[in-house]
Amino acid sequence: MGKFYTEQRLSPPPTPPHPDGLLTPEQCAAWLQVPRRQLPRVGVPHIVISHKVRRYRVRDVLAWLDKQSRDGRAAP
């Protein structure tokens, strides 16, 4: 008979947010498709609102991604 296999279904990439928008860490991580804890580890730029609150400006993240790809580093 035939071989059995499981088909891995990948979700489509999230749509990019508006360039002037601010994202929560969870939203930014979902958009970049990385775990939330990776955002500060890889150096994604953020704005500190308070000691517990940080936000990610979309245009800053886009510029950071562009720089990562130009520098030859793997972007998340």
C-alpha positions, 0 to 999 in steps of 0.5 A: 500500500502507500506510505503514511505521512503527516502533512505539515500545514504552515500558516500564511505570514501575518500581514505587515502592520501600518508603518506608524503603528506601535506593537506590543511584544506579543504582536511584534513576535507574532509578526516576525514569527519568533518567540517573544523572548527573542526580541530583546536577544536579537536586538529588535529596537523598542521604546520603553514606556515604563520599567515593565512596558515596551513597544515596538514602532513598526517603522523602526522594526522594518529599518532594523530588518532591512539593516540585518539583511544588508549586513548579511545577518539572518533576520528572524 
